[in-house]
Amino acid sequence: MRLNFIFLLVFLGLNSCSEQEARAPITFSNSNGLLSTISVLKEINKAEETKIKNYIKKDSLHRYISSPNGFWFRYIVKNESDTVSPVKGDIVQISYDLLDLNDQIIYSKETNGVKEYVVDKEDFIPGLQAGIKLMKEGESMKFIIPSFNAFGVLGDEKKIGMNTSIISRITLININKDE
């Protein structure tokens, strides 16, 4: 009897070690949602680009340059004598404002004050991060920045709305070279 009991336990033990079969997922996702999101974002970018090009067309007295970084700019004050631009790690002092595409001030230079910014080592508006590296000490430039290079889908959650292109007039006051 005892022997039968041992055989029964061994038999049950060996049968219970069978491989478990994977269950099929209850839900599955497909890429349709992602594709529709991409499609919507492309439409938003296209609409923003149209607004920016219309703004530039209205400002026919000035020549804007299209940056490979996705923004447009023009010089307000150009420094012809200096050749030094800030590079990663330099500490720059800037004064800037932010406007909408109707030239309405969102944040003034007075509100922002003079900002010290460590080039490419601090979080800042992506379009301005790239734009500052084009500038020389004493220059002032006007940047038109699409939302994907500014505050993105969410805006700044204060005064700048979702998917909003911005304009910034920025002056590079000083460059302290990283040594």
C-alpha positions, 0 to 999 in steps of 0.5 A: 500500500505504501509502495502504491502511494509512492508510485502515485506521487511520482506519477502525478509529479512527472505528469504535472511537469508538462510545459505550459502553453502560452495564452493568446493576448486578450487585446492586441494593438495595431499601428493604425492609431500611430499612423493616424497620429503621424498623419495629424501631426503632419497636417499640423506642421503643414498648417504651421509652415503655411502660417509662418510663410505668410508671416514672412511674406507680409514682412517683405522689407526683411530677408529671412533665412531658413535654417536646416534646424527647422526655423527661420531667422533674420538679423536685426543688428549684425556684428560684421567685425567679430567671428566668434560664436558660442559653442557647447559649454560657453556661458552666454547672457541673452535678452529675449522676448517671445511673441505670437505670429500676430506680433503680440508679446507673450513674454517681454524682455522685461519679464524674462530679464537677462538670462545666463544660459550654458550652451547645449548643457541646459534645457531651453527652447530647442529652436533658440538653443540652435539659433544662439550658436549662429549669433555673435556677441552684440547681435540681435536676431529675430527667430520664427520657430515652429511649435515642434522646435518651441514648446511642442504639443503641450505649449508651456502650460501657461500663456503659450498654447498647444502646437503654437509657433513663436517668434523671439527677438533675442540679443546676445549680450556676452559670451564667456568662453568655456576654458 
